[in-house]
Amino acid sequence: MQRHYSLFDRLTLQADSALRTLIPDSCQAARPSPAIAEAESPAMDAAQRKHIAGLMRINHSGEVCAQALYQGQALTARRPEIRESMEQAAAEEIDHLVWCEERLQELGSRTSLLNPLFYGLSFAIGAGAGAISDKLSLGFVAATEDQVCKHLDEHLAQIPEDERKSRAILQQMRIDEAEHSTSAIAAGGYRFPAPVKAGMSLLAKVMTASTYRV
């Protein structure tokens, strides 16, 4: 029998999800990190390590935003199946969140101090899109995941071939994000026009530029 949650219950669950997303070591991945099977690069110097840590910090913040986006959309989704789809996508994205966090720790770095800000903004955007329509909400997921795939491709091009740990994580993330985009469109998502995608890309650049160092 399916349980029906009150608005208060759902808000409480959202608060719990936010804390688990933002507090380090609070989440557990369902899948082992792809980096486990790879050896650390012996040729990586301090400058390369710092640069790769910056890239992984960007990707971790992107997963924080994804969590917030999906949770916001799940809160305001009209159709139960859309809400369940958003919650399932958020659960799958936890793997990426944990993998990036683990890799940052291995590189002797940390997650972005700006994550609470980006979580709040992303949650508001997701909730707003879900409140307007499920079609818009799904379209926003697809467009966002397309942007993530673009960033992952750019980061993979910057990471040396022998730095296989970080590459393994980003490659698997690339596969998962593309699947989320395809699924959102297949479920009836709106295909955003090019000008809207350009605006989203500009906002993404603001996030990546700030979280690379902060």
C-alpha positions, -999 to +999 in steps of 0.1 A: +000+000+000+014+034-010+018+059+018+006+094+013+027+121+029+013+154+041+030+186+031+047+188+065+060+153+061+074+161+027+090+194+039+106+174+068+120+149+043+133+177+021+151+193+051+167+159+059+178+155+023+193+190+023+214+183+054+226+149+041+236+165+008+255+194+024+272+177+053+303+157+043+302+119+048+264+120+053+255+100+023+262+065+011+265+054-025+245+025-038+273+017-062+311+015-055+331+043-070+345+036-105+378+049-091+383+020-068+396-002-096+421+024-108+456+032-095+467+067-085+487+085-111+524+085-101+532+114-124+507+139-110+525+169-095+511+195-070+498+218-097+480+190-115+465+177-082+452+212-074+437+217-108+420+183-108+407+189-073+392+222-086+374+203-114+361+176-090+349+204-067+329+218-096+314+184-103+306+179-067+288+212-066+269+203-097+257+172-080+246+193-050+226+214-074+211+183-090+200+170-056+183+203-049+167+206-083+152+171-082+140+175-046+124+208-054+107+194-084+095+163-064+079+187-038+057+205-064+052+178-091+015+173-099+016+137-111+027+110-086+047+092-112+067+124-120+074+129-083+086+093-080+107+097-111+124+129-096+130+111-063+145+081-081+168+104-101+179+122-069+188+088-054+209+079-084+227+112-083+238+105-047+263+081-061+279+109-081+279+131-050+297+106-029+322+096-056+332+132-061+335+138-024+357+108-019+379+118-048+383+153-033+394+138+000+419+116-018+433+147-035+437+164-002+410+189-009+375+198+002+340+206-012+329+241-021+319+265+007+293+279-016+273+247-017+245+258+007+239+289-015+237+268-047+215+242-030+190+269-020+189+285-055+186+252-073+158+240-049+138+272-056+143+268-094+132+231-092+102+239-071+092+267-093+094+246-125+074+218-109+047+242-098+043+255-133+040+222-150+054+187-151+063+191-188+084+222-180+099+204-150+110+174-171+123+197-198+144+216-172+159+182-161+168+174-197+184+208-204+203+207-171+216+173-177+227+183-212+247+212-196+263+187-171+273+164-199+290+194-217+309+203-186+320+166-180+333+165-216+353+197-210+367+183-178+376+150-193+395+168-220+416+186-193+425+155-172+455+136-183+450+101-196+471+085-168+449+102-141+425+073-143+407+076-110+391+110-117+385+100-154+367+068-143+343+088-121+335+114-147+331+089-175+305+070-155+288+102-145+286+112-182+268+079-190+243+084-162+236+120-169+229+114-205+204+086-195+186+110-172+183+136-200+169+110-225+145+097-199+132+131-191+124+139-227+108+104-232+086+111-202+072+142-220+097+169-211+096+202-230+126+207-253+140+241-244+149+265-273+185+275-279+183+310-262+171+294-230+199+269-230+224+297-237+211+315-206+214+283-185+250+279-198+259+314-187+246+306-152+265+274-151+297+293-159+292+315-129+288+284-107+319+267-122+341+298-120+333+303-083+334+268-070+367+260-087+385+277-059+360+285-032 
